[in-house]
Each structure stands twice: as structure tokens, then as C-alpha cells.
Amino acid sequence: MLEPTKSGSGKSDTSGMDEFGYAQTLDRSIGKFASFAAGVSYISILTGVFQLFYFGFSMAGPAYAWSWPLVFAGQLMVALCFAELAGRYPVAGSVYNWAKQLSSGTLAWLAGWLLLISSIVALGAVALALQLTLPQIWSGFQIIGDGTGQFDFAVNGVLLASIMISISTLINAFGVKLMTKINSIGVFVELAAAVLLILALAWHVVRGPEVLFNTAGFGEGHDLGFFGVFLIGAMASGYVMYGFDTASSLGEETKDPKKTAPKAILRAITASFVLGGLILLGGLLAAPDLNDPKLGAADGGLQYIVLSVLGGPFGKAFLVCIVVAVTVCTLAVHAAAIRMMFAMARDNNLPFSRQLSKVHPERKTPTVAAIVIGVIAVIPLIVNISQPAIFTILSSISIVLIYLSYLLVTVPMLRRRFVKKWPLPDNGSEAGFKLGKWGLPVNILAVLWGGAMTLNLIWPRPEIYNSVPPFEWYLQWGGVMFVAAVSIGGALLYRLRIRHRTGVLAEHAAAVAAHPSSGSAQTEAQTDASAATQPESDPDRLPASVEVSKQAADETDKALL
């Protein structure tokens, strides 16, 4: 029904970057499993499920597990839309470039801007998950204090996270081959460990699945009853199941990306749902005591269940696998953020674009972008030392921004479906994946889901945005204010300054005229870059738009300095 389309024999390869107006500057070396692994490692069930189990359980008890299939169903609709786009446009900074094809330059830039900011904050949040696991493996990992001091937990977490981000920066800066090799090995370990953990928990089951239908008194006293606390607990699942677009964001470095990327997106989210759901179920059915307060505590949670059920060596061996999962998740989030920064910078859509879009001549990776993102990601972590509430708010906001950026793709896509401008007609560049007649209902559901989940995530609940002292109104409304500031401020920045100099930089422009897809809504910058040609009589002459772009970039960088 929803299958990748098959190209006929004899058709030329249309995966070349000149089709989109860009030169091929990145290393196209990623295979099918590595592409799938990129999506799986970003979602990272062993990272997200273990990091957030305690939160979901503390809010809604065992029945919070029903949020897992609910979130999967909604995110699958988004993933199907993304798979169709990946089959057409497997380009770095996928969400940004997809929005560029579907809507205006302002909305496209905003989609990239929101996802870039969220990825940088998420990078720190993922690395911070090491604090939840490493000290439970060996007390020596609690380097700062003994864990009982007021700030021991937070300061040590920042130290471990900073070390992890430094390692990720070195690996990502060295080249995509090293990153994907480590990532693929890590994902293999993560998947194998997930399967073994599911079997081990199933062996130690002490209760039946009826516990999932028992609200266990959660929701009493809440205005909306259990439904109210369930919506809060559902965030634990909503915080995990995203990032599947990473497989397409690495499209410029993937072999046969129009076929590989859509499959990788759908396989990544499906595999994560199945394995993550079974781990959740197994943990709840095998927990010795569901009334144990440690299950809803940050230093307990699912890790505590595993150690309690499986015992010393075996339990700690699985916790080591969780550390592996956190490591490859950090690598994947970092890699996705790099591609977004690179994609926007080569369009001259960021300050210091020429520097941020530089590709190492030998390693063929955006080294400067890798380092800059690594440095910036550590900065929000410092807030966690004395104000963990603020960092919790930032982490929650980062997920809101991701859902918003997804909406900036699915909404314009739906609008184009209604006016019969999507899907595009075949013009010799056959898509790698098509939804066919299912496109419209799937797209509608994706938009409805994205809007509902965004509202649920940003709602100024004290349980999320004002959960620990000091209890201040600005902390509770911090999510709304920050998202509004970033969105409105970003839009004004683009409209008033950046859009006047946008255009593909000379070193990234296609050497020959591109052939834009019929019916695509390209921005003025794309049209300029795509229409540019290099006359034989003057091979060194740059297209006019590129010359202007290059000059504007130099002038802007000087002004900022």
C-alpha cells in the first residue's frame, strides 16, 4: 500500500546535488544500515525511555505506558509525510530544505532556526542523561561530592555531559565515516541489548497486564482527574519519539538517498516503538513493587527496576548498554545539528555563513560547524548547576521547538495538497516514496497531531515549568515566553536583515544549471542559484546572485566583528 516506488531501468541517477542547485561537497559514503542507525540513535529508546520513565510514572503511574502507542500513532503520520519528502529532497538540513520547497523563505528559515536551536539544547539534555546511569554503575562516576550535597547531582551531571559533548565534537569533526561507524556499532549494541532486556524482564514478570488499566489513585484532586495527569505523563513519550528525520538530513552523504532515506525514517520509528514499548511493558510487569517511591525518582526509575530484577553484574551490564545508547544518541543529535547549521549557512542564512559552511577538504565534513555547536551546547548546561528548574524548562522548550518546526513542514504540505500542487508530477525525477491516495488523510492527521502535542507540551503547567523552588510566575510561563521570543525574534531577524543577503555561497553553488522539479515552490535564492550558468568563455565567472551573496556575507561578518 505505502511502498517505495521503483525506478525503471536505464534512468539516470537524479540524486546529484546539482538538481537542487548545490555542489556535492560532503562525503557520500553512508549505507542503508548506517542511515537507519542515524534515525534510531537519535530517537534512542534506551536513552529516552530510561531517562524519562521516572517522570511519566511519577505523574500517571503504570497507565502512563498507554502514551507510548498514542505518541507513535501521531508521529508515524508525521514520519510518513517526511518519508514522501525525503523521497524527493534528500538534502542536509532536511526540515529547512523541505519547508523551502513547500512555503515562503521566511517560514523555511524559521523552520531551520527553531530546529537548530532545539537541537543544540537537546544535545546538552541528552548528554546530561549520563548522570542518571553512570553513578548507578559505579560510585566513582560521582566525581563531585558523594551525591548527597545540594548541588552534587547537578554539577556532576554538567561535568559528565561536557566531557561527552567534547568527545562527540571530536568524532563529528573528524568525518562522517568515523561517526557513522561508531554510531552503527552503538546502535547494534543498543538493539541487541534491548531485545535481551525484553526477554530478561519477561522472564521475571510478577504481575499481569491488567495493571495498565489501573489508575492506582493517580489524578485524584487534579482538575481533569486521571486524564489531566496522563497528558502530563505523556510528555515522557513525546520527548523520546522524534528525530527520525535525521536519516534524511544525512541524505547528501547517503548512497541512493531517495530510496534509502524514506525507508530509514519509517524503519527507525517503527523499531523504536516496538522495542521501547516492550521495555516499558516488561519493566512495569517485572518491578518488584510498583508502590516503591524510587520508581518515580530521578535517581531510580527504570534503571532501579533493572538492577532490582536482574541483580548486580547482569543489571549493570545492561546499564553499560544504556551508556552506549546515550553516547550514540549524542553523536546523532550533534550530527543533525551540524547538518542544519551547514545547510542554512551555505544559503548565507546565518551570521558568519562562510565560516560555518566550510567543509574540510580531506574529511569532507563541516568541521567549523561541529566545533561551534559543541561549544554552544555546553553553555546552557552551566545553568543546570545552580538552577536545575531553568534547565528543565529549556529542555522542555527544545522539544516544543522541534514539534513547531515539524508543523512548519506538514502545514504547508497540507495546503499544497488542497490546491493540487502536491504531490509533484513525475518529470523524469521519480520520487523514492509515495503516499498515493493516503497522502491527504495522513497529512491531515499529522497536522492535527502536531498542533495538539505542541499545545500539550507548551501548556504552562507547574509540574513541568515550576516544579521545584523557587516557585516564580516567570518560570511557569517561561516556556510560552521563550518560544514566543525565539519565534517572533527569529522572524524579525530574517525579514529585516538576513533575507536581503540570502543566496547560495560560491563554494557551494552547482557548477552547472540545475533542473528544478516542476511545481515546486522555490525561494528567490534557490531560483537564482538554479538558473545560474557558467559560460565556457569565462569559466571563473560567478553567477550574479552568488557574487552578491559572497560580498554580503563578507560585509555582514565584518559588521558583526
Buried (B, 14 or more C-beta within 10 A) or exposed (E): EBEBBEBEEEEEEBBBBBBBBBBBBBBBBBBBBBBBBBBBBBBBBBBBBBBBBBBBBBBBBBBBBBBBEBBBEBBBBBBBBBBBBBBBBBBBBBBBBBBBBBBBBBBBBBBBBBBBBBBBBBBBBBBBBBBBBBBBBEEEBBEBEEBEEEBBBBBBBBBBBBEBBBBBBEBBBBBBBBBBBBBBEBBBBBBEBBEBBBEBBEEBBEEEEEBBEEBBEBBEEBEEEBEBBBBBBBBBBBBBBBBBBBBBBBBBBBBBBBBBBBBBBBBBBBBBBBBBBBBBBBBBBBBEEBEBEBBBEBBBBBBBBBBBBBEEEBBBBBBBBBBBBBBBBBBBBBBBBBBBBBBBBBBBBBBBBBBBBBBBEEBBBBBBBBBBBBEBBBEBBEBBBEBBBBBBBBBBBBBBBBBBBBBBBBBBBBBBBEEEBBBBEEEEBBBBBBBEEEBEEBBBBBBBBBBEBBEBBBBBBEBBBBBEEEEEEEBBBBBBEBBEEBBEEBBEBBEEEBBEBBBBBBBBBBEEBBBBBEBBBBBEBBBBBBBBEBEEEEEEEBBEBBBBBBEBBEEBBEEEE
